[in-house]
């Protein structure tokens, strides 16, 4: 029996295959663009290692694309056969992947939690739990998982910075900004190429309104982003958010074209409609649109991709973004087809996402369309019941912000002062920076709160 870099038993044909597993896992943890190539080479060395097959299935699910789910199910089935004589940890990973691929997230999260209870050094279980709890609006679960394993880690253990990065982002999403920043900076101090830690500190600075410092933080570390995957785009998006808050819309569009939505980028070309990239691009253009900035033809390729993905409900938070692209290009017929697909999905017997999409993604998407058609009162009415629970769609406070701006703009344009006041008070209670100091809220706050 081989062992991985954290000392956990690993069913692998050779020490070389075990090292290839570590190399593949490290690529995933550090968001390297060559991670799939690393895994392909590892599988050539040992196509019957359960953990390598599980990585393949997990990577399919991480694409948040319904077309890749069958491949994940196949990987889970094969890994189950291969792990039958393997370790209990490997078998638990099989159960987690199988549940994930069947959209049974409570069972998947429970499986990863169980793995971590017995194997606190399992970085794959930690990161997959972290990722999936986040995309279901459960920062409390993210924090509980990392706090549970931290006492069993030491600074001299390989991969410790990955645990600190998870500690940083979980605490940021829970509003513990001092702990979050300290953990993120410590992780970057160990490994400046830890993009997740860099990202967590950028979130802290966004939440605290430290715009100049945020630009300096990301600028000072971008030399370490070479070879990174789509998370580098998200980091550039964060940089653009800082500029947006300072009213520097020309810099925002320059970053859009050259960094986080550069269609010539090899990373973009590998998967041009990846969910996080679509969220970055669409939410930024929509923010600009609400501030009266015309993004021109940039919307078209986004709307093309949105229309091609109608019916794909793999990730709930992406759905309002697809609708923003369709509505902003006047593709109302396609938008209606998308709403019909969401209604059908919400009535399905799907174990996990159907209810959440029906309760939150569907009304928000309908609000986006009504807003585009000038039915501002209708947009407010349909979205109002979803405000309190839309965090269940996932996304950070910084990402969910675009949905709150949508509601506020509809309320202001519809003359619904009390709804606008309610939204401003909600935002003021949830964000450390007062609405008067935030670009998407300033005009409404000055009009209503004073």
HELIX and SHEET records of a PDB file:
HELIX    1   1 UNK A   15  UNK A   29  1                                  15    
HELIX    2   2 UNK A   35  UNK A   45  1                                  11    
HELIX    3   3 UNK A   50  UNK A   62  1                                  13    
HELIX    4   4 UNK A   66  UNK A   68  5                                   3    
HELIX    5   5 UNK A   69  UNK A   82  1                                  14    
HELIX    6   6 UNK A   83  UNK A   85  5                                   3    
HELIX    7   7 UNK A   88  UNK A  101  1                                  14    
HELIX    8   8 UNK A  105  UNK A  118  1                                  14    
HELIX    9   9 UNK A  123  UNK A  134  1                                  12    
HELIX   10  10 UNK A  139  UNK A  150  1                                  12    
HELIX   11  11 UNK A  160  UNK A  173  1                                  14    
HELIX   12  12 UNK A  177  UNK A  190  1                                  14    
HELIX   13  13 UNK A  195  UNK A  207  1                                  13    
HELIX   14  14 UNK A  211  UNK A  221  1                                  11    
HELIX   15  15 UNK A  222  UNK A  224  5                                   3    
HELIX   16  16 UNK A  231  UNK A  245  1                                  15    
HELIX   17  17 UNK A  249  UNK A  255  1                                   7    
HELIX   18  18 UNK A  256  UNK A  260  3                                   5    
HELIX   19  19 UNK A  266  UNK A  270  1                                   5    
HELIX   20  20 UNK A  275  UNK A  290  1                                  16    
HELIX   21  21 UNK A  298  UNK A  308  1                                  11    
HELIX   22  22 UNK A  316  UNK A  328  1                                  13    
HELIX   23  23 UNK A  332  UNK A  346  1                                  15    
HELIX   24  24 UNK A  353  UNK A  356  1                                   4    
HELIX   25  25 UNK A  357  UNK A  361  3                                   5    
HELIX   26  26 UNK A  362  UNK A  372  1                                  11    
HELIX   27  27 UNK A  376  UNK A  384  1                                   9    
HELIX   28  28 UNK A  390  UNK A  393  5                                   4    
HELIX   29  29 UNK A  397  UNK A  413  1                                  17    
HELIX   30  30 UNK A  417  UNK A  430  1                                  14    
HELIX   31  31 UNK A  435  UNK A  437  5                                   3    
HELIX   32  32 UNK A  442  UNK A  448  1                                   7    
SHEET    1   A 2 UNK A   2  UNK A   3  0                                        
SHEET    2   A 2 UNK A   9  UNK A  10 -1                                        
END                                                                             
